[in-house]
């Protein structure tokens, strides 16, 4: 097996003194600030998968929200919808507990359902259940677009977390351009959700029958489409991933 394969694709600056022990070289690379990836694209793919929990994490985040929204549109009963959404989340949570794996993404859904129910119950207006989602998407969109405008695209910090140098990626214009494109792809779904859902919310009358389907269609499917575009972009390039620079 090639030495880089034995080390999981890690930094191979000391090939001449390699002993053939992939594990030992992996430890050396970690102490030197290296990573298990030799390109920016590979590092970003791995970190995005970790942050989103893979396919299972995305499903766990989506299912309780879809259950809540569907029940809410059908019944117009916030308590019933919240109960159905929480019930779906609890089932997923029990599976996670039984498998002794992280329940992070299920808990995120529970928090979202609780906040949406609170808004609707507090105001007595059905469509207010969708306000937290609109506000959250607006905040994400503003934050990511601002990071692009000041040339600190948020995806760059994913690379920084891999190399151990939070800001070193900015010294490479090619990496900054890649991170900018990826950040735009993350921002677009948030912008579209606000652009579509906020005008519906402002319209006269109870708009929950429109907001519910809009939230479902522009939720998980739109996010998956954005991630697919990111994967496609990442698959096209092989930007070298440099370890953090050390001062002389």
N, C-alpha and C positions, 0 to 999 in steps of 0.2 A: 504493500500500500504506500502511496506517495506520502511524504512526511507531512505535507499540508493537510491531506485528508485525515491523517491520524490525529491531527491537532484541531480538527473541526474547522479548517480554513483560517486559523489564527495568523497573527503577524509572524513572518518568518525571517526576521532580520539576522538571526544567528544560525543560519543553516549549516555553516562550516563546522560549528561545534556541537551539532545535534548528535544525540546519543542513540536515536531510534526510539526513545521512550516518549510517545506522544503526550502522555499525561504530564510528565516532567516539563516538557516544553510549554504545555498549556499554562502551568503554574508560573513559569518564567515570563510568559507573555502578559499574564494578568498583573504580575508585580511591576512590569515595565509600562503598564498603562495601555496594553494592547486590548484586542477584542477577539471574539470568535468569528469575525467577518473581515474579509479583505477588500470589500468595496462599500462605498456609501450606500448604494442601492440595497445590498444584502442586509446591512445594518438597519436601515429604515424599515425594510419589510419585516424583519424579525421583531423590532420594537413596536411596530404598529400591531402586529399579530398579538403580541403580549399585552399591549394596552387595551385592545378590544376583546381579548379573550378568545380569539379565533372564531370559528363558525358557531361553536356552542355558546360562547359568551354573548355574541350578537343576538342569537335566538333567545337566550334567557332574558336579555334586556328588552326584547321586542314583544314576546308573547304576553306577559302580564299587562303591558300597556295596550296592546291590541285588544285583549279581553275586556279591559276596563272601558276603552273607547267604544267598542262594538256594543257592549251591554248598555252603555250610557245613551248612545244614539237610539237604541231600540226601546229602552224603557223610560228615558228621561228621569230616572231615579238615581241620584248620586250615590246613596247608601248601598243600593243593590249593585250598582256598577263597581263601586269600590270593593264590595265584598267578593265579587267574582274575580276582579283583578288581583286582589290580595290572595284569594284562594289559589289561583294559578301560580302566583309567586311562591306561596308556601309549599306547594307540591314540588316545584323545582328546587326550592331551598332544602327540603327534606332529602332529595336525591343527592344534592351536593354534600350534605352533612353525612349521609350514609357512605359516600365515597371519600369522605375526608378531604375534599377539595375546596378551593376558595368560593365563597358565596357572593363575592363582590358584585357581580353583574345583576344577580337577582335582587340584592339589597338596593341597588341603584334604582331598579324599577319600583320597588316598594316605596322608596322615598318620593319618587315622581308621582305615583298614584296618590299618596297621602297629601302632597302639596296641591295637586289638582282638585281633589275632593274638598280640601279646606277652602280654596278660593270660591268654588261653586256654592258651598254651604254658607259661607260667610255673606255673600252678596245676594244669594237667592236667585241668581241668573245662571241658567244652564250653560251658556257659552263661556262663562268665566272659568270653567274647568280647563279651558284651553289657553288661558292667559299665561300661566307659568311657562308652558312650552314655547310660546311666541317670544316671551321675554328672554328666555334662555338662549334661543337660537339667535336673537338679535345681539345679545351680549357676545356670543361666540363669534358671530360674523364681524362685529365691530373690532373685537380684539385681534382676530386673525388678519383683517385688512389693515389695521393699524400696524401690526408687526411687519407686514409686507412693505408698507409705506416708509417705515423707518429702517428698512433693510435688516431687520432682525426676525425673519420668518420663523414662526413657532416650530416648524418641523426641524429647523436647525438644532434645536435643543435636544431632539432625539439623538442626533449624531453626537452632540456633546456628551450625552449620558453614556454613550458607548465608548468613546475615546477617553473619557475621563477629563477632557478639557472642555468646559462649558461654552467657551467662546472661540476656540481655535478654528472652527469651521469657517468663520467669517473671513479668514485670510485667503481663502480659495474662492475666486469669483465663480468658478464652475459649480462648486458646491452650493454657494449662495443662490445661484440661478435655479438649481435643481430644487432646493428647499422652498424657494418662492413659488415655483410651479405646483409643488405638492401641497403647499399651504393654501393656494388658490383652490385646488381640488377639494380640500377639506372645508373651505369656506362656502363654496357655491351651494351645497345643499341647505345650509343655514340661511343664506340670502334668499333662496327660492321659497323656503317655508314661510319666512316673514312676508315676502312680497305677495304671496298668495293668501295666506291665512289672516294676516292683519286686516286687509280690506274687507274680508268676509266678516270678521269680528265686529268691525265698525258699522256694518250695514244694519238697517232697522230690523227689529224683530228678533226672534230666537233663531240664531244661525247655527245651533249645535248640529242640526241634521246635515249641514254642509261642512262644518269644521271637523266632524268626526271622520268622514271618509277622506277628507284632505289630509288629516293627520296620519291616517293609516297609510295612504298611498305615498305620502311624502316622507314617511318615516323610514322603516327598515329598507324598503326597495330602493329609495333614493340614496341611502347611505351605502348600500351594497354597490350601486352603480358608481358612486364616487370612488369607493375603494378599488373597484375593478379598473377604473381609469388610472388610479395611482399605481396599481400593480403593473399595468401595461406600460406606463411611463418608466417605472423602475426596471422593468425587464429589458428596456432598450439600451441602458447605459451601464458602464462599469467604471465609475469614478473611484480611483484609489482612496482607501481610508487610511489616513496617516495617524500614527499615535501622537499623543500630546507632546509638544516640544518641551525640552528641559532647558533651564537656564544654564549658561556656562558657569 
